[in-house]
Amino acid sequence: MPVRPADERIRDFDEVDLGFTKTEAQAEALRCLQCKKPLCIDGCPVGINIPAFIQQIADGDILQAAATIQEENMLPAICGRVCPQENQCEKLCILGNKSTPVQIGQLERYVADYARKEGLQIPGIANQTKKRVAVVGSGPAGLTGAAELAKAGHDVTIFESLHKAGGVLTYGIPSFRLPKEIVNAEIDRVMALGVTLKCNHIVGRSVSIEELLKFDAVLLGTGAGLPYFMDLKGEHLNGVYSANEFLTRVNLMHAEQFPSYDTPVIRGSRVIVAGAGNVAMDAARTARRMGGKVTLVYRRREEDMPARAAEIEHAREEGIEFVTCANPVEVLGEVNVTGVICVRMKMCDPDDSGRPRAEPIRNEMFTLDADVFIQAIGQGPNPLLIREIDGITLGKKGNVIADASGKTSIYNVFAAGDVTTGAATVIEAMGAAKKAAQTICEMLKD
């Protein structure tokens, strides 16, 4: 996949990946073996007929390829950009045993972008059932669940607490990875199915729990917006952010354009980011574009980083320094951040994740100068709503307990995505929401 040069792209928030041309897409599609038992479909959480749409690309029928994808996925341009295909559909591609797997994600992106420009019709909608379904949250789970329920003929209303829809797609993932016009266009297609969207509606405040439960069914898709902190000395200082707050200020509230927009954010000249997942890479690369010299500190080795390989590579190209086998233990400063003390870490036996457990090496400390410190060590379900629903069962981390079909402990309340699992991937949330929507449809038949 061709990308923009690093020295050019760090000056703006425009998209890094350039996408396939038609010639490139057809050449890649022709590599597909069209397996009799295509394992790639098994690797897709939303069940797209991958060989079919790839063959349609090879045949030059791009709009039909888009229609094939749309049967299972209403957010293909988003998924083509942010799904970890290398760990899902592409991981199971037979070609990957001896060569490079077919670039399924890039083909999906190409098809979705083409269809958006050429005007793909929305899928058919079943006869209206007059059943009312409330969807709480307009992130990947909420949008997917709403689309499936609307296609089934139900009257769907999405309640979104923020002033813009999209959830993590809007406030979390930076435009250089996922342009906001792409997100907005795919949200518009979901709305075109007849879904009603109510932004600035906090369930439990703007809308009471009693009103919510009057719907025939409720799907909770509120995501994981509660950031975790490291509980360090000095964490209260000016210049300390969670990645969630930092990215929300920039992505949703345009803090990078302050004072043209009235949301400020500290533009650090020396920025430390703790963590090594995709959110950490997003925060580090965003800080880099805002003029900072950025150092990412990770307690394990580079090969243990959970971020996508492409994001790690792009971060390195953009001049972000990696300090591995180290962990922050204290933030320095009186009013503002001036530095971060770190301890060296050693690798021990693997933990439940399969990665080596990291333990501090006694008395091996060092200090990094900094004026901004961003913590990107994970997020949990937002407790504002779910703690107010009487009778719903929660897990130890505040997540909603739901079975594989999305059922919770309340008969007409369902849940899907990060609100049940904690922070995971966009496509996993979408797959869970599809299952929950199918379960709701079965219930509403009675």
C-alpha positions as CSV (number, residue, x, y, z in Angstrom):
1,M,0.0,0.0,0.0
2,P,1.5,3.3,-1.0
3,V,1.8,5.9,1.8
4,R,2.6,9.6,2.0
5,P,6.2,10.5,2.9
6,A,6.8,10.8,6.6
7,D,8.3,14.3,6.5
8,E,5.2,15.5,4.7
9,R,2.5,13.8,6.7
10,I,3.7,14.8,10.1
11,R,2.8,18.4,9.2
12,D,-0.9,17.7,8.9
13,F,-3.7,15.3,9.8
14,D,-4.5,14.1,6.3
15,E,-4.7,10.3,5.6
16,V,-1.4,8.5,5.5
17,D,-2.4,5.5,3.3
18,L,-3.1,6.4,-0.3
19,G,-5.2,3.4,-1.3
20,F,-5.2,1.1,-4.3
21,T,-5.8,2.3,-7.9
22,K,-8.3,0.3,-9.9
23,T,-5.4,-1.5,-11.7
24,E,-3.7,-2.3,-8.4
25,A,-7.0,-3.6,-6.9
26,Q,-7.7,-5.8,-9.8
27,A,-4.2,-7.2,-9.8
28,E,-4.5,-8.0,-6.1
29,A,-7.9,-9.5,-6.6
30,L,-6.6,-11.9,-9.2
31,R,-4.2,-13.4,-6.6
32,C,-7.2,-14.9,-4.8
33,L,-7.3,-18.7,-5.2
34,Q,-11.1,-18.8,-4.8
35,C,-10.8,-21.7,-2.3
36,K,-13.6,-24.2,-2.2
37,K,-13.6,-23.9,1.6
38,P,-12.6,-20.3,2.2
39,L,-11.2,-19.9,5.7
40,C,-11.0,-16.2,5.3
41,I,-14.8,-15.9,5.9
42,D,-14.3,-17.7,9.2
43,G,-11.8,-15.0,10.2
44,C,-14.3,-12.2,9.5
45,P,-16.3,-11.3,12.7
46,V,-19.2,-10.0,10.5
47,G,-19.1,-12.8,8.0
48,I,-18.5,-11.0,4.7
49,N,-18.4,-13.3,1.6
50,I,-14.8,-12.4,0.9
51,P,-14.1,-14.6,-2.1
52,A,-17.3,-13.4,-3.8
53,F,-16.5,-9.7,-3.5
54,I,-12.9,-10.3,-4.5
55,Q,-14.0,-12.1,-7.7
56,Q,-16.3,-9.2,-8.5
57,I,-13.4,-6.9,-8.3
58,A,-11.4,-9.1,-10.6
59,D,-14.3,-9.0,-13.0
60,G,-14.4,-5.2,-12.9
61,D,-17.9,-5.1,-11.2
62,I,-17.0,-2.9,-8.3
63,L,-20.5,-1.8,-7.4
64,Q,-21.6,-5.4,-7.2
65,A,-18.6,-6.1,-4.9
66,A,-19.8,-3.2,-2.7
67,A,-23.3,-4.7,-2.6
68,T,-21.9,-8.0,-1.6
69,I,-19.9,-6.4,1.3
70,Q,-22.9,-4.3,2.3
71,E,-25.0,-7.4,2.9
72,E,-23.0,-8.0,6.0
73,N,-21.2,-4.7,6.8
74,M,-22.6,-1.2,6.6
75,L,-19.2,0.3,7.6
76,P,-16.8,-1.1,5.0
77,A,-14.7,2.0,4.4
78,I,-14.1,2.2,8.2
79,C,-13.3,-1.5,8.5
80,G,-11.0,-1.4,5.5
81,R,-8.9,1.2,7.3
82,V,-8.9,0.1,10.9
83,C,-9.6,-3.6,11.1
84,P,-6.6,-5.8,12.1
85,Q,-7.1,-8.0,9.0
86,E,-3.6,-9.5,9.6
87,N,-5.0,-11.2,12.6
88,Q,-8.4,-12.2,11.2
89,C,-9.3,-12.9,7.5
90,E,-5.8,-12.4,6.1
91,K,-4.3,-14.6,8.8
92,L,-6.4,-17.5,7.4
93,C,-5.7,-16.8,3.7
94,I,-4.1,-19.9,2.2
95,L,-1.6,-17.8,0.2
96,G,-0.1,-16.7,3.5
97,N,1.4,-20.2,4.1
98,K,3.9,-19.6,1.3
99,S,3.6,-16.0,0.3
100,T,1.8,-12.8,1.2
101,P,-1.9,-13.2,1.9
102,V,-4.4,-11.4,-0.3
103,Q,-4.7,-7.8,1.0
104,I,-8.4,-8.2,1.9
105,G,-8.6,-5.1,4.0
106,Q,-7.2,-2.9,1.3
107,L,-9.6,-4.4,-1.3
108,E,-12.5,-3.7,1.0
109,R,-11.4,-0.1,1.4
110,Y,-11.0,0.3,-2.3
111,V,-14.5,-1.0,-3.0
112,A,-16.1,1.1,-0.3
113,D,-14.4,4.3,-1.5
114,Y,-15.4,3.6,-5.1
115,A,-19.0,2.9,-4.1
116,R,-19.2,6.1,-2.0
117,K,-18.3,8.2,-5.0
118,E,-20.4,6.3,-7.5
119,G,-23.5,6.1,-5.3
120,L,-24.4,2.6,-4.0
121,Q,-28.0,2.1,-3.1
122,I,-28.8,1.3,0.5
123,P,-29.9,-2.3,1.1
124,G,-33.6,-3.3,1.2
125,I,-35.6,-2.9,4.3
126,A,-38.2,-5.4,5.6
127,N,-41.8,-4.5,6.3
128,Q,-42.3,-2.3,9.3
129,T,-42.9,-4.3,12.5
130,K,-43.9,-1.3,14.7
131,K,-41.5,-2.6,17.3
132,R,-39.4,0.2,19.0
133,V,-35.7,-0.5,19.8
134,A,-33.4,1.9,21.6
135,V,-29.7,1.8,20.9
136,V,-27.5,3.5,23.4
137,G,-24.2,4.7,21.9
138,S,-23.3,5.4,18.2
139,G,-19.9,3.8,18.0
140,P,-19.2,0.7,16.0
141,A,-21.5,-1.6,18.0
142,G,-24.3,0.9,18.2
143,L,-24.2,1.8,14.5
144,T,-24.0,-1.9,13.4
145,G,-26.8,-3.0,15.7
146,A,-29.0,-0.1,14.6
147,A,-28.4,-0.9,10.9
148,E,-29.3,-4.6,11.4
149,L,-32.4,-3.8,13.4
150,A,-33.5,-1.2,10.9
151,K,-33.1,-3.5,8.0
152,A,-35.3,-6.0,9.8
153,G,-38.1,-3.4,9.8
154,H,-37.9,-2.1,13.4
155,D,-38.2,1.5,14.5
156,V,-34.7,2.3,15.8
157,T,-33.6,5.3,17.9
158,I,-29.9,5.9,18.8
159,F,-29.2,7.9,21.9
160,E,-25.7,9.5,21.8
161,S,-24.3,11.5,24.7
162,L,-21.8,13.5,22.6
163,H,-22.7,16.2,20.0
164,K,-21.4,14.0,17.2
165,A,-22.1,10.4,16.3
166,G,-19.5,7.8,15.8
167,G,-18.1,7.0,19.3
168,V,-14.5,6.0,19.2
169,L,-14.5,6.3,15.4
170,T,-15.0,10.1,15.9
171,Y,-13.4,10.9,19.2
172,G,-10.6,8.3,19.3
173,I,-9.1,7.4,16.0
174,P,-7.2,10.3,14.4
175,S,-8.1,11.6,10.9
176,F,-4.7,10.5,9.5
177,R,-5.8,6.9,10.1
178,L,-9.6,7.4,9.6
179,P,-10.7,10.6,7.9
180,K,-13.8,12.0,9.5
181,E,-15.6,12.5,6.2
182,I,-15.4,8.7,5.8
183,V,-17.0,8.2,9.2
184,N,-19.7,10.8,8.5
185,A,-20.5,9.2,5.1
186,E,-21.0,5.8,6.6
187,I,-23.1,7.1,9.5
188,D,-25.3,8.8,6.9
189,R,-25.8,5.5,5.2
190,V,-27.0,3.9,8.5
191,M,-29.3,6.9,9.0
192,A,-30.7,6.4,5.5
193,L,-32.1,3.1,6.7
194,G,-34.6,5.1,8.7
195,V,-32.7,5.2,12.0
196,T,-33.3,8.2,14.2
197,L,-30.2,9.7,15.8
198,K,-30.5,11.8,19.0
199,C,-27.2,13.4,19.9
200,N,-26.6,15.3,23.2
201,H,-28.8,12.8,24.9
202,I,-27.4,11.2,28.1
203,V,-29.5,8.2,29.1
204,G,-30.2,8.5,32.8
205,R,-30.1,12.4,32.5
206,S,-31.7,13.7,29.2
207,V,-33.6,10.4,28.9
208,S,-34.7,8.6,32.0
209,I,-34.0,4.9,32.6
210,E,-37.8,4.5,32.8
211,E,-38.3,6.0,29.4
212,L,-35.5,3.8,28.0
213,L,-37.0,0.6,29.3
214,K,-40.4,1.4,27.7
215,F,-38.9,0.5,24.3
216,D,-39.6,-3.1,23.2
217,A,-35.8,-3.8,23.3
218,V,-32.7,-1.9,24.3
219,L,-29.2,-2.5,22.9
220,L,-26.3,-1.1,25.0
221,G,-23.3,-0.2,22.9
222,T,-21.7,2.5,25.0
223,G,-18.2,1.3,24.5
224,A,-15.1,1.7,26.8
225,G,-14.7,5.4,27.4
226,L,-13.3,5.2,31.0
227,P,-9.5,5.6,30.9
228,Y,-7.3,3.7,33.3
229,F,-4.5,5.5,35.1
230,M,-1.2,4.3,36.5
231,D,-1.8,5.9,40.0
232,L,1.6,7.6,40.0
233,K,2.9,10.4,42.2
234,G,2.6,13.6,40.3
235,E,-0.4,12.4,38.2
236,H,-2.3,15.6,39.1
237,L,0.1,17.9,37.4
238,N,-0.8,20.1,34.4
239,G,0.3,18.3,31.3
240,V,-0.8,14.8,32.3
241,Y,-3.5,13.4,30.1
242,S,-5.2,10.1,29.5
243,A,-5.0,9.1,25.8
244,N,-8.8,9.2,25.8
245,E,-8.9,12.9,26.8
246,F,-6.0,13.9,24.6
247,L,-7.4,12.3,21.5
248,T,-11.0,13.5,22.2
249,R,-9.8,17.1,22.5
250,V,-8.0,16.9,19.2
251,N,-10.2,14.6,17.1
252,L,-13.6,15.7,18.3
253,M,-13.1,19.2,19.6
254,H,-10.4,20.5,17.2
255,A,-7.9,21.4,20.0
256,E,-5.1,21.3,17.4
257,Q,-6.7,24.4,15.9
258,F,-6.9,26.4,19.2
259,P,-7.7,29.3,19.4
260,S,-9.8,29.0,16.3
261,Y,-11.7,26.4,18.3
262,D,-12.1,27.1,22.0
263,T,-10.9,23.7,23.3
264,P,-7.3,24.0,24.5
265,V,-4.6,21.3,24.8
266,I,-1.0,21.6,25.8
267,R,1.3,21.4,22.8
268,G,4.2,19.6,24.4
269,S,7.7,20.1,23.0
270,R,8.8,16.9,24.8
271,V,6.0,14.3,25.1
272,I,6.1,10.9,26.8
273,V,3.4,8.3,26.0
274,A,3.1,5.3,28.2
275,G,1.7,2.2,26.5
276,A,2.1,0.4,23.1
277,G,-1.3,-0.4,21.8
278,N,-3.1,1.2,18.9
279,V,-4.4,4.0,21.2
280,A,-0.8,4.7,22.4
281,M,0.4,4.9,18.8
282,D,-2.5,7.2,17.9
283,A,-1.7,9.5,20.8
284,A,2.0,9.5,20.0
285,R,1.5,10.2,16.3
286,T,-1.0,13.0,17.1
287,A,1.4,14.7,19.5
288,R,4.1,14.4,16.8
289,R,1.9,16.3,14.4
290,M,1.4,19.0,17.0
291,G,5.1,19.7,17.0
292,G,6.3,17.5,19.9
293,K,9.4,15.3,20.2
294,V,7.7,12.1,21.2
295,T,9.0,9.2,23.2
296,L,6.9,6.1,23.7
297,V,7.7,4.1,26.9
298,Y,6.7,0.4,27.0
299,R,7.3,-2.1,29.8
300,R,7.9,-5.0,27.5
301,R,9.9,-5.6,24.4
302,E,9.1,-4.2,21.0
303,E,8.1,-7.6,19.6
304,D,5.5,-7.7,22.4
305,M,3.7,-4.5,21.4
306,P,0.0,-5.1,20.9
307,A,-0.4,-2.3,18.3
308,R,-0.7,-3.2,14.6
309,A,2.6,-3.7,12.9
310,A,1.8,-1.0,10.3
311,E,1.1,1.5,13.0
312,I,4.4,0.8,14.8
313,E,6.2,1.2,11.5
314,H,4.5,4.4,10.7
315,A,5.2,5.8,14.1
316,R,8.9,5.0,13.7
317,E,9.0,6.6,10.3
318,E,7.5,9.7,11.8
319,G,10.3,10.1,14.3
320,I,8.8,8.7,17.4
321,E,11.4,7.2,19.7
322,F,10.7,3.8,21.4
323,V,12.0,3.1,24.9
324,T,11.2,-0.5,25.7
325,C,11.6,-2.6,28.8
326,A,10.8,0.4,30.9
327,N,7.9,1.7,32.9
328,P,7.0,5.2,34.3
329,V,6.9,5.3,38.1
330,E,6.7,9.0,38.9
331,V,5.8,12.3,37.2
332,L,8.0,15.2,38.1
333,G,7.1,18.9,38.5
334,E,5.5,21.4,40.9
335,V,2.6,22.8,38.8
336,N,3.4,21.6,35.3
337,V,5.1,18.4,34.2
338,T,8.9,18.6,33.9
339,G,9.9,15.0,33.6
340,V,9.0,11.3,34.1
341,I,11.0,8.9,36.2
342,C,11.1,5.4,34.7
343,V,12.3,2.0,36.0
344,R,14.0,-0.6,33.8
345,M,12.0,-3.9,33.4
346,K,13.0,-7.5,33.0
347,M,11.1,-10.1,31.1
348,C,9.8,-13.1,33.1
349,D,7.6,-16.1,32.3
350,P,4.6,-15.5,30.0
351,D,1.4,-14.2,31.5
352,D,-2.2,-15.0,30.5
353,S,-1.8,-13.0,27.3
354,G,1.1,-15.1,26.2
355,R,3.6,-12.2,26.5
356,P,6.4,-12.2,29.0
357,R,5.5,-10.8,32.4
358,A,7.4,-7.6,33.1
359,E,9.0,-7.0,36.5
360,P,11.0,-3.9,37.6
361,I,14.7,-4.1,38.1
362,R,15.5,-2.8,41.5
363,N,17.3,0.6,41.6
364,E,17.6,0.8,37.8
365,M,15.9,4.2,37.3
366,F,16.3,7.0,34.7
367,T,14.5,10.3,34.0
368,L,13.1,11.6,30.7
369,D,12.5,15.3,30.3
370,A,8.9,16.1,29.4
371,D,6.2,18.7,29.5
372,V,3.4,16.4,28.5
373,F,2.7,12.9,29.8
374,I,0.0,10.8,28.1
375,Q,-1.2,7.5,29.7
376,A,-2.5,5.0,27.2
377,I,-2.7,1.8,29.3
378,G,-6.3,0.8,28.5
379,Q,-9.9,1.7,29.0
380,G,-12.9,0.2,30.6
381,P,-16.7,0.6,30.2
382,N,-18.2,4.0,31.0
383,P,-20.1,3.5,34.3
384,L,-22.4,6.6,34.0
385,L,-25.3,4.6,32.5
386,I,-24.9,1.0,33.3
387,R,-24.7,1.5,37.0
388,E,-28.1,3.2,37.0
389,I,-30.0,0.2,35.4
390,D,-31.4,-1.8,38.3
391,G,-31.1,-5.5,37.9
392,I,-28.3,-5.6,35.3
393,T,-25.4,-7.8,36.2
394,L,-21.9,-6.3,36.0
395,G,-18.5,-7.9,36.0
396,K,-15.5,-7.0,38.3
397,K,-14.3,-4.3,35.9
398,G,-17.7,-2.7,35.5
399,N,-18.5,-4.4,32.2
400,V,-22.0,-5.6,31.4
401,I,-22.3,-9.4,31.6
402,A,-23.9,-10.6,28.4
403,D,-23.8,-14.1,26.8
404,A,-22.6,-14.8,23.2
405,S,-26.0,-13.7,21.8
406,G,-25.9,-10.4,23.6
407,K,-28.5,-11.2,26.3
408,T,-28.1,-9.5,29.7
409,S,-29.8,-10.3,33.0
410,I,-32.7,-8.1,32.0
411,Y,-35.0,-9.8,29.4
412,N,-35.3,-6.9,27.0
413,V,-31.9,-5.4,27.5
414,F,-29.0,-6.5,25.3
415,A,-25.4,-5.4,25.1
416,A,-22.5,-5.7,22.6
417,G,-19.0,-4.5,22.1
418,D,-16.6,-2.9,24.5
419,V,-19.2,-2.3,27.2
420,T,-19.1,-6.1,27.7
421,T,-15.5,-6.9,26.9
422,G,-13.5,-3.8,27.7
423,A,-11.5,-2.1,25.0
424,A,-11.2,-4.3,21.9
425,T,-11.3,-3.8,18.2
426,V,-13.9,-2.0,16.0
427,I,-14.7,-5.2,14.1
428,E,-15.1,-7.3,17.2
429,A,-17.7,-4.8,18.5
430,M,-19.5,-4.9,15.2
431,G,-19.6,-8.7,15.1
432,A,-21.0,-8.8,18.6
433,A,-23.6,-6.2,17.7
434,K,-24.8,-8.2,14.7
435,K,-25.3,-11.2,17.0
436,A,-27.2,-9.1,19.5
437,A,-29.4,-7.6,16.8
438,Q,-30.3,-11.1,15.5
439,T,-31.2,-12.1,19.1
440,I,-33.4,-9.0,19.5
441,C,-35.1,-9.8,16.2
442,E,-35.9,-13.3,17.4
443,M,-37.3,-12.0,20.6
444,L,-39.5,-9.4,18.9
445,K,-41.1,-12.1,16.7
446,D,-42.9,-13.5,19.7
